[in-house]
């Protein structure tokens, strides 16, 4: 799965880099491009939530493999392992984001004022309820949500072993719908609660004996189909982010099809997902995902203050810089846990 993780991490960086350096760099007005082809490519890459969906499905699948064939699950040991894997790197990126945010605010002549209440919310992984735009660590919303989904994992394992596939899908689907209905009235717009079902589908894939290579193939091909179907949604440069409502259908279809679409094995796709570069990126994809947002936002402000208008150069450079900083963060923080 490392190759697919690496691909997803790069896709998220590309999405946010496009968001910053093409869609928001000039206050929502599209920058001049050399050709219609450039606009088409940029539009096609504007689906960051698809990569998050894949991360959620992969998490459910990989964690599920550890419980195949009735392997016992120690809930407290599981919770401790997830805490150790997820939370310390989050705290590390918050420590990194503070000086980066300070530098970003100083470039525009404003002093950074940290909200201690919001900082506590960040530390407690409550960004899915209350996003923190000051530190610009935008990926924390999905990390916080996924960590809460982990709390349900022992219940999911118990339910599957007691009732089987069909009942588990019905119960989780109903639970997800109730959560989404609650969210409609709660006002927490950043909570994508249908990811509960996406996670459960990944878990069920592991229990049904779907091979890792075949699951990677299915998800990769369905991503392409989903993007082609959803492409007409992303055509308005002046309102580039007004398409989130379409993701419920895309995400659920993507997760469901990843389990049920029958695709013949293709040697080319297997070799591509096994590419050493993608696999290497996959090993520190979590670090890339965590650090890229504060890095991109600092680079944007620095470029604006110096009057840089080389959009394509900034876009490409920001991707390389995010990967480089992500790798350093992996060596210094993530790998230690």
C-alpha positions, 0 to 999 in steps of 0.5 A: 500500500505504500505506493498508493499512500505516496501517490495520495500524499503527492496528490494532496500537496498538488491540490493545495498548491494549486489552491494557493498559487493558481486559485487564491494567489490573485484573490480568486481571479484565475492567473493568466495561463499559456493555454487552455490545456494548462487550465484543463490539467489544473481543473482535473487535479482539483479533487483533494478529498479523493486522496483523503478518502483513499487514506481512510480506506487504506487505514481500514484495510491495513488495520483490518489485516491484523484481525483476520482469521479471528486474531484477538484484538486488545482494545487498549493496546490498539488505542495506545498504538494508534495514539503513539502513531498519530498524536506525537507527529501532530504535536510536532507539526504544531510546534513547527507551525508556530514559528512558520506562522510567526514568520508568515505574519511578520512578512505582512507586518502583523504580530502573531497572536496565538489563541490558547483555547484554539491551541488546546483544541489543536493539541487534542485533535479537535480540528474537525470541530474547530479548524485552526486557520491561524497556524494553517495546519489544514490537514489536522481536520482529517487527522482528528476525524480519523483518530476518532474513527479509530475509537470505533474500530474494536466495536467494528471488529466485534460487530463483524465477527458476531453478525457478518458482512451484510449486517455490519454494512447496514449498521455502519451505514445507518450510523453514518447517516445518523451522524451526518444528519446530526452534523447538519444541525451541529454547524461543524462544517468541516466534519466529513462523517461519511468517512466512517463508512469509508473506513468500514468498507476498507476493513471489510475488504481485508476480512473478505480476503481481497488481496492488497495488490487487487485492492490497489488496482481497484481504487486506482482505476475507480479514482480515474473514473470518479474524476472523469465523471466529476470533472464538469463540477470543477470548471468555475475559476472564480469560485474554485472551492464551491464543490464540496457537496459533490464529494459525498457521492464521489467518496462513497462511490469510490469506497464502495467500488474499490470493494466490488468492481471486478478489474483484471490484473494489469502488470503495468499498474502493479509495476507503477504502484510498486515504483521505488519512488512512490513506495519511498514517498509512502513511507513518509507520506504522513509527514508530507501530509502534516507539514505541507500546508504551513510550508505552502502558506509561508511560501505564498506570503513570501512570494507575494511580498516580493512581487513574484508572479511566476505561478508555474514555478512557484507551484512546482517549487512548492511541491518539491519543498513540501516533500523535502520538509516532510522527509526531514520531519519524518527523520526527526519526528515521525520515525521516532514513534 
